[in-house]
Amino acid sequence: MASLVDSSTKKKYLVTGANCGIGNALVKQLLQPPHSVLVFLAAKHFEDARDAVDEIIAEVRTICTLVAPLLAGHSAWLFSFL
């Protein structure tokens, strides 16, 4: 069985605009148990992304990590859910 750290066997999804609407709903759906996926949430504004991440963590009960700013100047943010 693969550990949480070993993501090599998991399907990977990058969801853009995931801080609201369809993107947010898609992230929540992908993370429904039992999930064996690695989901990356991308959003333009850090505050909006952080609010969405907090909401998703509370609803889905998963782990999330800030990966990095996506673009120079920090105009897009990437979070990953395990």
N, C-alpha and C positions, 0 to 999 in steps of 0.2 A: 504494500500500500504506500502511495506517495505521501510525503509529509507536506505540511503547509508551505514549507520553504521550497520544496521541489516543485516548480511550476512547469517543468518540461513536458509533462503529460497532459496538462490542462489546456483546454481551448482558450484562446485569448480574444477579447473583444475590446475595441476602442470605441467609446460612445462619446460623440461630440455634442455640445449643447446640452449636457446632462444635468445642468443645474435646475431645469424646469421642463415642463411639458412632456412630450413623447420621449425625449432622451432620458429624463429622470425616471419615467415609468419603465423604460426598457432596462435600465440598470437594476431597478428593484426586481423586475421579473427574472433577469438573468441570475440574480443572487438568491432566489428562493431555494430553500433546502429541498433535497440534497443537491448542492451545486458543486460541480467540479470544473469551474471556469475561473479564469483570471480576468477581471473587468477593470478597464482603465476609464476613468471619468475625466473628460476634458471640458474646460469652461474658460471663458475669457476673463472673468473677474474673480479674483481670489475670494472676496467676501461672499459672493453668490455661490461659488463652488463649495466653500467651507460650510455654509448653511445647508446646502444640499447634502453634503457628506454627513453632517450631523443628523439630518433627518433620515437618511438611508441607514446609518448605523443603528439608530434607535428603532427603526421599523424592522430591519432585516436581521439585526444582531450579528454583524460581521466585523471584520478587522479592516482598517483602512490606513494607508500610508501616503503621505505627500511624496511623490516621486521627484518632481522637478518642475520648474517653469518650462513650458514648451518652446517659447520664443524669446529671443533677446528682448530685454526691456520688460519682461514678465507680463506680457499681454495675454498669455494663455497658460493655464495650469493643468497639471496631470496628477491625478490621484489613482492609486491602485487598491482594489479590494481583494482580499484573499478569501 
